[in-house]
Amino acid sequence: MSSDASSDSGRVLRKEDARLLRGRGKYVDNIHLDRMVHGVFIRSQKAHARIIGIDASAALDAGAFLVLTGNDLPFADKPWVTRYWHEAIRNGLPGFLARDRVRYVGEPVAFLVASDRYVAEDLAELVQIDFEPLPAFGTTKAAMALGAPRLHDGWIDNVAAVFGQAYGDAEGAMAHAAHRVARQFSFARQTPLAMEGRGIVAQFDSDRNDLTVWMSTQAHYNVRQNLASILDIPEYHVRVIADDVGGGFGAKSRCYPEEIVVSHAARLLQRPVKWIEDRFENLQATTHSRAIDVALELGCDAEGSLVALKADIVTDVGGYIHNSGIMTSEIVPAHISNGYKIPNFKVDVRCVGTNKTPIATYRGAGQPEAAFPMECLMEVLAKEVGLDAIALRQRNLVAPADLPYRTGVKLAGLPVDLESGDFPKLLQLAVSSSRYTESVDILPSGLREAWGLACGIEAGGLVNFESALVRIDMTGNVLVLSGMTTQGQGQPTTYAQVCAETLGVSLDRVQVRLGDTQLMPFGRGAFASRGAIFGANAVYLATLALREKTLQKAGILLQCEPSELTIVNGVVAREDGAETALDLGQIARMVMPGGALFEGEGALEAQHVYKSDQPLTYGFSVHVAKVRLDPKTGFFSIQDYLVAHDVGRSLNPMIVEGQVVGGAVDGIGGALFSELMYDEHGQLLTGSLADYLVATAPEVPRIRLAHMETRPQTNPLGVRGVGEAGVIPAAPAIANALARAIDSRRIGHEIPLFTLPLKPERVYNAIVAASRSERAP
Amino acid sequence: MKPAAFEFFMPHTVDEAVALLASLGDDARPIAGGQSLVPAMNLRLATPSALVDITRIPELVGWRQIGDHIHIGAATTQANLMGDTELRTKLPLLAAALPNIGHVQTRSRGTIGGSLAHADPSAEIGLVAAALEASVVLRSSRGQRRLAIKEFQLGGLMTAIEPGELLIEIILPVASSGVRCSFRELARRHGDFALVAVAAQKSQQRLNVAVGGLEETPRLCRMLIEKFTAANFAAEAFDTAIASELEGVDPLSDVHAGGDYRRHLAAVLLKECLLEVTQ
């Protein structure tokens, strides 16, 4: 593979777009099967209550085919199949349908099936659920209050998990630091909001004991494991198909109760059952994320070198621990030092239960939550020390001379090692590419313009192992099978590019298939920015193995050493460039049963399961934002925005840019608009897209990009993750710009900006705070 | 998110429509663009037994001038009003407000009457109607009545429309020549309901100004108009006039903005609009 981000090499149009842009995508709701029926979940509208009884007789009398409640499920006590699990978790996983108690608004209580969705929703209104209300907690503070009843038996003080990370002597170093700053930060509860909600069509063939499900998921093999284990069906009888998936962003990276229940209903009814999550349910019942409060303290010496970091983190995990565990709470302490060298470190984490929807991962998964407090507090510290904000960062960033740099913290049991990159140079690139300045422009209208900046490290990969198989058919076409899924990140194109270039065939001869558990014995799926780091490396290594095998066969046929041969455009060529008459199709026919070179293989193919000794590959990005603020109202707009990033080798620069720009739009929306609000009794106040806001086109400036490329040695292709860099430091870049626009010299006024989202009212409160301190003597 | 079952009727005259509403009973609802009613039905917050679609009634679409007033049919879409250059000169304040309503897509369906009948506290058309002291015409099978806008706008999502009654037109005064208008609103995002909006119009003799989003119904700023007119529209009178107008207000508060902040925004926007129409 040869490509670099600055060139146009690899910049090819996506193979999948012709189909998707013509509306020919095959999403779950596009699946229509003979005799298919439609289900609706009946969800708790109480935040916390005991279930006294459920009476479905009226609905059944009126024509419901089936009403399932928690007590109807023979597998109700079966455990979830989880992958990695933090040992500090004090249990509290959800059931499949609530049996005795509900703990959040939106929790599934019953599942009703009828002839169509309209009828199902009509009949759902006839199901009587008798609730006895229990005291509900809308905040972590209320949940932790003395004497508050426990949400789950093991949740002492309603704390679902408590753990920490530490090295050095943070207390001692902080006490002796020349400068200390501390602030409280709050990252709002948000939801990934994929365009396609969750959904499933389940079909059960009772004669064969076969379960086939079409699903909107990122992790089809994990779903298969859960379906097989919980429903007690041999794994080879379970097929999970995730064809086109309209976005996942972390929320579809594990199995949900609904998927188990719908599959069970299909088995009971012996008819295909479809359930499509609507937006109302999506906001209530798809896992939420963020919802993290961080009390952060930094100390540095007289020159501005950091000496200590202390943090106290409280995550609002909701009413249950989702079966993906507490990943975001683990990532915040692992990443909060954010590329800076900090010799003394202590972070304590409490995951606190409340009567809200369980949380899980969302694009960036803890990394935006870590970058926000750290990058905002670095600005405060710079003012405190009297350095400019860039100088303070440059002084403390891990430099190339420090590499490989062992941070001293761990993530999912793995050491967090920064092994490659040039963080100071990337920061410099961001500054020089963006026209960033630390001065404030006051326009004749009174509007104020200022720049803000923030850095962020991104971990890509994380979950080890991914599989690929590459096969050459009789006509020389190449099929790539992958254990991954795609939610639109361009894997079908990127993997074809990797294969085509590595093997020596033209791109249009390569087709990629993924998102179906029947394709490969094993796979993981698309999450943690692992599509290139794991998926593409698996394709690369499988293709290398296939190329070696093909040339070895060609050597036999051409009576020469394989090392004297290469493949150009699907035809074997001599080293000196002279073509031979031998093409890949011919070799494939020779290898197949009946061919002269048959040696017991069904096809000319090779497969590889890629494993890494260091599954975490770190990248770095810098966001630079220019805001225009109306100090009379607190309303502001983003005038300019630049993301400088190092993605390592860029397999398809156009796809990389799309990922980064999309991430930045998501990050800007999360910084400015998105918040799931609850009242103190656990009722969701932002239950529709009129109230849960995301960025739309008019609010987003053109995102400019600045590329730098260093190659990580953690994986053969030298790629980094790219799906999350666009989102991670968005909020602190904008908050820092606003704090500067309001008052570029003093500190204190910025405190309202440390609660996301950056609503105009909060910005106005910061303006008021600044004018008060101005008036103060 | 599927509506409960309902009957659907598509009359071609107002008489037919009101006869249908009378015979179908209290649970029937007229529907025009459906931009508020359909989402409410999908969430089953509204479960009308029948819908009477009024968009195919020619009498309810378009506008005509009678004397120095413009009568706009209730089922005229916001997009059609926005694209009408002749109307723009006659009702410049309405023209200034229209681009702030939702998005191209919603304005293509949404109607002037639908917005007035839905009566969202932040809605732009209701605000313009309040500022210009418009009238509305309601008809039922029992007859027709004309109401001043302040008798029509009763509260958040509440109007004087009785069961069986249909809003058929809104009547707005033609702007005199040389009139100056200002419409400003602050919303979280482009096209969202405004946190606060202000509509102001000033002719030689007369100032009209109202603020929306602040209370359940748009507030016609009578005290401000009185004080400011008495001060002969002198800029020095702005602040006290605005302060006295907003003094007794008990502002709305929701997930997007608190009451005190809304009141502050109202003061800022009022001043900007007054500056624009008087300076």
Interface residues (C-beta under 8 A of the other chain):
Chain A: R117 Y118 E121 D122 E125 D278 R279 F280 K632 T633 F635 F673 E675 M677 L685 T686 S688 A690 D691 L693 A695 T696 P698 E699 K759 P760 E761 Y764
Chain B: M1 K2 P3 A4 A5 P39 L43 R44 L186 R188 R189 H190 G191 D192 F193 L195 V255 H256 A257 G258 Y261 H264 L265 V268
